């Protein structure tokens, strides 16, 4: 990036930055992305991990938003079938609850219609008896029935990474652990940034015709660097999720239910675990390290126990958890109740473009708006025209399949391919579920891994790590365990079992010096400290309406 000026430089390697990179590269714009930590390490790996249609927006009268989000969900389902998985969702209806039975029936019907849901996935209303049959663990008192509809489960970190990799295939240049520390100006216009390589320690000057700030919760920090933090700004709220073993919360499908204080919470089964969330509290502490507190944990445990009274979850049942920040837009003079979940674009006097707010599901449309603006400016400056957005037609890497078969059939073929090469079925299934068609690329590293003096399972781990380092820009063991594999979220015992082995193998692969090894170890220790140690909140948290 430093060798040749870019047409567009994006600060922020989350889902929005990835979407902008893919859209810009597809249109032929020379684009680069800087991420100060690892890709998707902020909000984009800490969501409820749903590509959902925004049922609650319907209640708020956001008809256009529901329609747009529904369309985007269908596009992602088509373009990233390895990461966007249909999941039936139960909405139990209780006397005096948020949604009445009739309102739920009409609302879910309109929701399906607006979102263009396929006939086989349209909502079905259930009576009280059928709702209990569907989910025997539900609280019986006051239950009137339920609505069964579809949402889509995802791995948000993998989705971000695979979109970023697809952008690279089309010419985008990206780098992680590269922090923009200072803007470069000419005639009052931001024309570049000074970048600190947080791994190697070097500093580089990168120049670009246009710069976009897509830093999520950090956008105001970037605006401060530019001296343009005025008017609208962010209001951060925190969302927490808890993970328990599936046998402790064996729900038959995902559910979206009322809490005793009137909020609504998801409970979502995923393989051997079930996770529950989220909270929604005002946040003003460290952006870099949002933490789950004892209060957060206890709030969600109470919510689960109120809805599933036979379960009786305790703090000892919590296996792992995560906390993330929602970068909502706050306008001076407006109260929390007026905060919007919509995205907005700001352009500073220096022509720094900032995109803020928005939701995971809407990232592609956010990117389209930004790139339309940049393309228009480039056309005005150079006379060159750029094509319209076509990212709705692009298969995300990992979602490719062999012609003539469904993706489900293709997954079975890939599973057998791995088994035929000596990989056990459970490991290969995990690779297929995590990497999609790129699981086959891991197999390419097996011959070299088999030369290592390691047991078979560690040879497979070696191949997976080699792929992760060579093709996914993985530079720390903590990032592999959390963001590349998801083990620290969904397979904590596995993450703890292999943490030291992953660290050693990566130190060898990356040929790290002693200082870099210490940095690796510090990050690894911090990851597991955040999981096992829950601080108590000193000040009363303010609840923000969702």
C-alpha positions in Angstrom: 0.0 0.0 0.0 2.9 2.4 0.8 4.5 1.8 -2.7 1.6 3.2 -4.7 -1.2 5.7 -3.7 -4.6 4.1 -3.3 -7.8 5.4 -4.6 -9.6 4.4 -1.4 -8.2 3.6 2.0 -10.5 2.1 4.6 -9.7 2.3 8.3 -11.4 -0.6 10.1 -11.3 -4.3 9.3 -14.8 -5.3 10.7 -17.8 -6.4 8.6 -18.4 -2.8 7.3 -14.7 -2.4 6.2 -14.8 -5.8 4.6 -18.0 -5.0 2.7 -16.5 -1.7 1.4 -13.3 -3.4 0.3 -15.2 -6.1 -1.6 -17.6 -3.6 -3.3 -14.8 -1.2 -4.2 -12.5 -3.9 -5.6 -15.3 -5.4 -7.6 -15.9 -2.0 -9.2 -12.2 -1.6 -10.1 -11.3 0.9 -7.4 -7.8 0.5 -6.0 -8.6 -0.1 -2.3 -6.7 -0.9 0.9 -7.9 -1.8 4.4 -6.1 -1.1 7.7 -7.1 -2.9 10.9 -5.4 -2.0 14.2 -6.1 -5.4 15.8 -7.2 -8.5 14.0 -10.0 -8.7 11.4 -13.5 -8.8 13.1 -11.9 -8.5 16.5 -14.4 -5.8 17.7 -18.2 -5.7 17.3 -18.0 -8.0 14.2 -17.1 -11.1 16.3 -19.3 -10.2 19.3 -22.9 -10.2 18.0 -25.7 -12.7 18.6 -24.3 -14.4 15.5 -27.6 -14.2 13.6 -28.3 -12.8 10.2 -31.8 -11.8 11.3 -34.6 -9.9 9.7 -35.2 -7.4 12.5 -38.6 -8.5 13.8 -38.5 -5.8 16.5 -38.1 -3.1 13.8 -41.6 -4.0 12.6 -43.0 -3.1 16.0 -41.2 0.3 15.7 -42.8 0.9 12.4 -39.5 0.5 10.4 -41.2 -1.1 7.4 -38.5 -0.1 4.9 -35.8 -1.4 7.2 -37.4 -4.8 7.6 -37.8 -5.1 3.9 -34.2 -4.2 3.2 -32.8 -6.4 5.9 -35.0 -9.3 4.7 -33.6 -8.9 1.2 -30.0 -8.8 2.5 -30.5 -11.9 4.5 -31.7 -13.8 1.4 -28.7 -12.5 -0.6 -26.2 -13.7 2.1 -28.0 -17.1 2.3 -27.4 -17.5 -1.4 -23.8 -16.2 -1.5 -22.4 -17.6 1.7 -24.2 -21.0 2.2 -21.4 -22.3 4.4 -21.9 -19.6 7.0 -25.6 -18.6 6.8 -27.7 -21.5 8.2 -31.5 -21.4 8.5 -32.6 -21.9 12.1 -36.2 -22.2 13.2 -37.0 -19.7 15.9 -39.8 -20.0 18.5 -41.6 -16.9 19.7 -43.6 -17.9 22.8 -46.7 -15.7 23.5 -47.7 -15.1 27.1 -50.6 -13.2 28.6 -49.4 -9.6 29.2 -46.2 -10.2 27.2 -44.5 -8.0 24.6 -46.4 -9.6 21.7 -50.0 -10.7 21.9 -51.1 -13.8 20.0 -53.1 -11.9 17.3 -50.4 -9.2 17.0 -47.7 -11.9 16.7 -49.6 -13.7 14.0 -50.2 -10.6 11.9 -46.7 -9.3 12.7 -44.9 -12.5 11.6 -47.1 -12.7 8.5 -46.1 -9.1 7.5 -42.5 -9.8 8.5 -42.3 -12.9 6.1 -44.1 -11.0 3.3 -41.8 -7.9 3.6 -38.6 -10.1 3.8 -39.6 -12.2 0.9 -39.3 -15.4 2.9 -39.5 -18.7 0.9 -42.8 -20.6 1.3 -41.3 -23.5 3.2 -39.8 -21.1 5.8 -42.9 -18.9 6.4 -44.3 -18.5 9.9 -46.6 -21.0 11.5 -48.7 -20.1 14.5 -49.0 -22.7 17.2 -51.6 -23.2 20.0 -50.6 -23.7 23.6 -50.4 -27.5 23.4 -48.4 -27.5 20.2 -46.0 -24.8 21.6 -45.4 -27.0 24.7 -44.8 -30.0 22.5 -42.3 -28.0 20.5 -40.5 -26.8 23.7 -41.4 -28.7 26.9 -39.0 -26.6 28.9 -41.0 -23.4 28.5 -42.8 -21.8 31.5 -46.4 -23.0 31.3 -48.0 -20.3 33.4 -49.7 -17.7 31.2 -48.6 -19.4 27.9 -51.1 -18.7 25.1 -49.2 -20.2 22.2 -46.4 -19.3 19.9 -45.1 -18.4 16.5 -42.5 -20.5 14.7 -40.5 -18.5 12.1 -37.0 -18.6 10.6 -33.9 -16.7 11.4 -30.4 -17.5 10.1 -27.4 -18.5 12.2 -23.9 -17.4 11.3 -20.3 -17.1 12.5 -19.8 -13.4 12.3 -16.0 -13.4 12.6 -15.7 -16.0 9.8 -18.2 -14.1 7.6 -16.1 -11.0 8.0 -12.9 -12.8 7.2 -14.3 -14.6 4.2 -15.7 -11.4 2.7 -12.3 -9.8 3.3 -10.6 -12.8 1.5 -13.1 -12.5 -1.4 -12.1 -8.8 -1.7 -8.4 -9.7 -1.8 -9.1 -12.2 -4.6 -10.5 -9.2 -6.5 -7.5 -6.9 -5.9 -8.0 -5.4 -2.5 -5.0 -4.9 -0.2 -5.6 -5.6 3.5 -3.5 -5.8 6.6 -4.2 -6.4 10.3 -2.3 -5.1 13.3 -1.7 -1.9 11.4 -2.9 1.2 13.3 -3.6 4.6 11.6 -2.0 7.0 14.1 -1.9 10.3 12.2 -3.5 11.8 9.1 -1.5 13.4 6.3 -3.1 16.6 4.9 -2.6 18.7 1.7 -4.4 21.9 1.4 -6.7 21.0 4.3 -7.7 17.6 2.7 -6.8 14.2 4.3 -4.6 12.5 1.7 -3.1 9.7 3.7 -2.2 8.2 7.1 0.8 7.3 9.0 0.5 3.7 10.0 2.1 1.8 12.9 2.8 -1.9 12.3 1.9 -3.3 15.8 3.7 -6.6 15.1 6.9 -5.5 13.4 7.1 -2.0 14.8 7.7 -0.2 11.5 5.9 3.0 10.5 4.7 3.6 6.9 3.1 6.5 5.1 0.1 5.4 3.0 -1.5 7.8 0.6 -5.0 7.7 -0.9 -7.4 9.9 -2.8 -10.2 9.2 -0.4 -10.2 7.8 3.2 -13.2 6.1 4.9 -13.4 5.7 8.6 -15.3 2.4 9.2 -13.8 1.7 12.7 -17.1 0.7 14.4 -16.9 1.6 18.1 -13.7 3.5 17.4 -15.0 5.8 14.7 -15.1 8.8 17.1 -11.4 8.2 18.0 -10.5 8.3 14.3 -12.6 11.5 14.0 -10.7 13.0 16.9 -7.4 12.2 15.1 -8.9 14.2 12.2 -10.1 17.0 14.5 -13.6 16.5 13.2 -15.4 15.1 16.3 -18.4 17.5 16.5 -22.2 17.3 16.0 -23.4 13.7 16.0 -21.3 11.1 17.8 -21.5 7.5 19.0 -23.4 6.3 22.0 -22.0 2.8 22.9 -24.2 0.1 24.5 -22.9 -3.3 25.6 -24.4 -6.7 24.7 -23.3 -9.8 26.6 -23.8 -13.5 25.7 -23.3 -16.6 27.9 -22.4 -20.1 26.7 -23.5 -23.3 28.5 -23.3 -27.0 27.7 -26.2 -28.1 25.6 -27.3 -30.7 28.1 -27.8 -27.9 30.7 -30.1 -26.0 28.4 -31.4 -28.6 25.9 -33.8 -26.4 23.9 -35.2 -28.0 20.8 -34.8 -24.9 18.6 -33.8 -21.3 19.1 -36.3 -19.1 20.9 -36.8 -15.3 21.3 -38.5 -14.5 24.6 -39.5 -11.9 27.1 -37.4 -11.2 30.2 -38.9 -10.2 33.5 -38.0 -6.5 32.9 -39.6 -6.4 29.5 -36.6 -6.8 27.2 -36.3 -9.8 24.8 -33.5 -12.3 24.7 -32.4 -15.1 22.3 -31.5 -18.6 23.4 -29.8 -20.5 20.6 -28.6 -24.1 20.4 -25.4 -24.7 18.5 -23.9 -28.2 18.4 -22.8 -29.2 21.9 -23.6 -25.8 23.4 -26.4 -23.4 23.9 -25.8 -19.6 24.1 -28.1 -16.9 25.4 -28.1 -13.1 25.0 -28.2 -10.3 24.9 -28.0 -7.5 27.4 -28.3 -3.8 26.4 -26.7 -1.4 28.8 -25.0 2.0 28.3 -21.2 1.7 28.2 -18.5 4.2 28.8 -15.4 2.1 29.8 -12.6 0.6 27.7 -13.6 0.2 24.1 -10.7 -2.2 23.5 -11.7 -4.6 26.3 -15.4 -4.7 26.9 -16.0 -7.2 29.7 -18.9 -9.4 30.9 -19.6 -8.5 34.5 -21.1 -10.5 37.3 -24.3 -8.3 36.9 -24.5 -9.2 33.2 -24.1 -12.8 33.9 -26.7 -12.9 36.7 -29.2 -10.9 34.6 -29.1 -13.5 31.8 -29.2 -16.4 34.2 -32.3 -14.9 35.8 -33.9 -14.4 32.4 -33.3 -18.1 31.4 -34.5 -19.4 34.7 -37.7 -17.3 34.5 -38.5 -18.7 31.0 -37.2 -22.2 31.6 -38.0 -22.8 35.3 -36.9 -26.5 35.4 -33.4 -25.6 34.2 -32.1 -23.8 37.3 -28.9 -22.5 35.7 -26.2 -21.4 38.1 -23.0 -19.4 37.6 -21.1 -22.6 37.6 -22.8 -23.7 34.4 -21.3 -20.8 32.4 -18.6 -22.2 30.2 -17.7 -19.1 28.3 -19.1 -15.7 27.3 -18.5 -12.6 25.2 -19.2 -8.9 25.4 -19.5 -6.6 22.4 -20.3 -2.9 21.8 -23.1 -1.5 19.6 -21.8 1.7 18.0 -25.2 3.6 18.0 -25.4 7.2 16.7 -26.1 9.8 19.4 -27.1 13.3 18.4 -26.4 16.2 20.8 -29.7 17.2 22.5 -31.3 13.8 22.0 -32.0 11.3 24.8 -31.2 7.5 24.7 -34.8 6.7 23.8 -34.3 8.5 20.5 -31.2 6.6 19.4 -31.3 5.1 16.0 -30.0 1.6 14.9 -29.7 3.0 11.4 -26.4 3.8 9.7 -25.3 7.3 8.7 -22.5 8.8 6.7 -20.6 11.9 7.9 -18.1 13.9 5.7 -15.6 16.1 7.6 -14.1 19.4 6.4 -11.0 17.4 5.5 -13.2 15.1 3.3 -12.8 12.1 5.7 -15.8 9.9 5.1 -17.2 8.2 8.3 -19.8 5.4 8.2 -21.3 4.8 11.6 -24.2 2.8 13.1 -25.9 0.0 11.3 -26.3 -3.8 11.8 -24.4 -6.9 10.8 -27.2 -7.9 8.3 -27.1 -4.5 6.6 -23.3 -4.3 6.0 -23.6 -4.8 2.2 -26.0 -1.9 1.7 -23.8 0.3 4.0 -20.8 -0.6 1.8 -22.8 0.2 -1.4 -23.7 3.7 -0.1 -20.1 4.5 0.8 -18.6 3.2 -2.5 -21.3 5.0 -4.5 -20.1 8.2 -2.8 -16.4 7.5 -3.4 -17.1 6.5 -7.1 -19.0 9.7 -7.7 -16.0 11.7 -6.3 -13.5 9.8 -8.3 -15.6 10.4 -11.5 -15.7 14.1 -10.7 -11.9 14.2 -10.2 -10.8 11.9 -13.1 -13.7 11.6 -15.5 -13.6 7.9 -15.1 -17.0 6.1 -14.6 -17.4 3.1 -12.3 -20.0 0.4 -12.5 -22.8 0.0 -10.1 -22.7 -2.4 -7.1 -22.8 -6.1 -8.0 -21.9 -7.7 -4.7 -25.3 -9.2 -4.4 -24.1 -11.6 -7.2 -20.8 -12.6 -5.7 -20.2 -16.0 -4.0 -18.2 -15.5 -0.9 -15.1 -17.7 -0.7 -15.9 -20.9 1.1 -19.4 -20.9 -0.4 -18.4 -22.3 -3.8 -19.7 -25.7 -4.8 -19.3 -28.2 -7.6 -21.7 -27.8 -10.4 -24.8 -30.0 -10.4 -25.0 -30.6 -6.6 -26.6 -28.8 -3.8 -24.4 -27.2 -1.1 -25.5 -29.9 1.4 -24.5 -32.6 -1.1 -21.2 -30.8 -1.6 -20.5 -30.8 2.1 -21.0 -34.5 2.3 -18.6 -35.0 -0.6 -16.0 -32.8 1.1 -16.4 -34.8 4.3 -15.7 -38.0 2.5 -12.7 -36.5 0.8 -11.1 -35.7 4.1 -11.9 -39.1 5.6 -10.4 -40.8 2.6 -7.2 -38.9 3.3 -7.0 -40.1 6.9 -8.8 -37.2 8.7 -11.3 -38.4 11.3 -14.9 -37.6 10.6 -15.4 -35.2 13.5 -12.4 -33.1 12.6 -13.3 -33.0 8.9 -16.9 -32.1 9.7 -15.7 -29.2 11.9 -13.5 -28.0 9.0 -16.3 -28.2 6.5 -18.7 -26.3 8.8 -16.1 -23.7 9.6 -14.4 -23.1 6.3 -16.9 -24.4 3.7 -15.2 -25.4 0.5 -11.9 -23.9 1.8 -11.7 -27.0 4.0 -10.2 -28.7 1.0 -7.4 -26.2 0.9 -6.4 -27.4 4.4 -5.9 -30.8 3.0 -3.2 -29.4 0.7 -1.0 -28.8 3.8 -1.3 -32.3 5.1 1.8 -33.8 3.3 4.1 -31.2 5.0 2.3 -31.6 8.3 2.8 -35.4 8.2 6.5 -34.8 8.1 6.4 -33.3 11.5 7.1 -35.6 14.4 3.6 -35.3 15.8 0.6 -37.6 16.6 -2.1 -37.7 14.0 -4.4 -35.2 15.7 -1.6 -32.7 16.0 -0.7 -33.2 12.4 -4.2 -32.2 11.5 -4.0 -29.2 13.8 -0.6 -28.3 12.2 -2.2 -28.3 8.8 -5.1 -26.2 10.0 -2.7 -23.7 11.6 -0.5 -23.6 8.5 -3.6 -22.8 6.3 -4.6 -20.2 8.9 -1.2 -18.5 8.8 -0.5 -18.8 5.1 -4.0 -18.0 3.7 -5.8 -16.1 6.5 -3.2 -13.7 7.9 -3.3 -15.2 11.4 -0.5 -13.8 13.5 -1.4 -14.7 17.1 -2.5 -17.9 18.9 -5.3 -15.9 20.6 -6.8 -14.9 17.3 -6.7 -18.4 16.0 -8.5 -19.7 19.1 -11.2 -17.0 19.1 -11.6 -15.5 15.6 -10.5 -18.2 13.2 -11.7 -21.4 14.9 -14.3 -20.0 17.3 -13.0 -22.6 19.9 -12.9 -20.1 22.8 -16.6 -19.4 22.3 -18.0 -22.8 21.4 -15.4 -25.4 22.3 -13.7 -23.9 25.4 -12.3 -27.2 26.7 -10.7 -27.8 23.3 -9.2 -24.2 23.3 -7.8 -24.8 26.8 -6.4 -28.2 25.9 -4.6 -27.0 22.8 -3.7 -23.4 23.8 0.0 -24.1 24.5 0.4 -26.3 21.5 -1.1 -23.7 19.2 1.2 -21.1 20.7 4.3 -23.2 20.2 3.4 -24.2 16.7 2.7 -20.7 15.7 5.8 -19.3 17.3 7.8 -21.8 15.1 5.8 -21.1 11.9 6.2 -17.3 12.3 9.8 -17.5 13.6 9.0 -15.0 16.3 11.7 -13.1 18.3 11.5 -13.2 22.1 9.6 -9.9 22.3 7.0 -11.1 19.8 6.7 -14.4 21.8 6.0 -12.4 25.0 3.3 -10.4 23.1 1.8 -13.7 21.9 1.7 -15.1 25.5 0.3 -11.9 26.9 -2.6 -11.9 24.4 -3.3 -15.6 25.1 -3.4 -15.0 28.8 -5.6 -12.0 28.4 -8.1 -14.0 26.3 -8.5 -16.7 29.0 -8.5 -14.2 31.8 -11.4 -12.4 30.2 -13.3 -15.7 30.0 -12.7 -16.8 33.6 -12.6 -13.6 35.5 -15.8 -11.5 35.8 -15.5 -8.1 37.4 -18.3 -6.5 39.3 -19.8 -3.2 38.1 -19.3 -0.4 40.5 -21.8 2.0 39.0 -25.4 1.4 38.2 -25.9 0.5 34.5 -28.5 2.4 32.5 -30.7 0.2 30.4 -31.3 1.4 26.9 -34.4 0.4 25.0 -33.7 -2.1 22.2 
